[in-house]
């Protein structure tokens, strides 16, 4: 069975998570959090399922981890590194 995914624009995803869409652009540019797909028009499209990963990053940020620390941690998460 083929699943149909709802793709959200950057603005829609940002609004859903109460962040500025520039934050999503920045995270994509630095390789921290990227959209599931990019259209031929260059637009970024996110899936609702990516919300879990995005909120996880926000939680780590709320714990005062730097962007670099978050990137390192996400590569190989472990209780010791946390």
C-alpha positions, 0 to 999 in steps of 0.5 A: 500500500502506498502512503500519501504524505502531506508536504508542508511549506517552510511557512506552514511548518514554521507556523505549526512550531511557532518559529521563524521560517528563517530558523528552518532555512538556517538549520537546513543550510548548516545541515542540522535539520533539512526538509524531506524534499525540495521542489524543482522551484527550490522550495523546501517541503516538510512532512508532519512526521519531521515534527518529532525530530524538530521538537527534539532539536528544540528541546536540546536547544532549551537545555542550553546545548549549542548548535555544534553540540546538538549536531555532534550529539545527533550523529551518535546519541547516547546517555553518556553524551547527553 
